[in-house]
Amino acid sequence: MGLLSWIVIGLLVGIIARRFFPGRPGGVLLTLVLAVVGALIGGYVSAFFNYGTLAEMEPRAMLIALAGAVIMVLIVKKLRI
């Protein structure tokens, strides 16, 4: 359940990012993929530090996954990839 929630968080961040940065090259799919990858990285980091696991929905793990997705989208926006 935790893994699925991280993916959903990434998708939501990707959709919101497209609203704020509509003219970015690469399209919607790239933004969604980047946000999901960032959320998965954040989720795995939280699991590494025992804030949650792949099987449970821990609020701290979800917040770290959210932060990972936002950071990933912002880094790519800043680098203009």
Secondary structure, DSSP 4 states (H G I P E B T S, - for coil): -HHHHHHHHHHHHHHHHHHH-TT-TTHHHHHHHHHHHHHHHHHHHHHHTTS--SSS--HHHHHHHHHHHHHHHHHHHHHT-
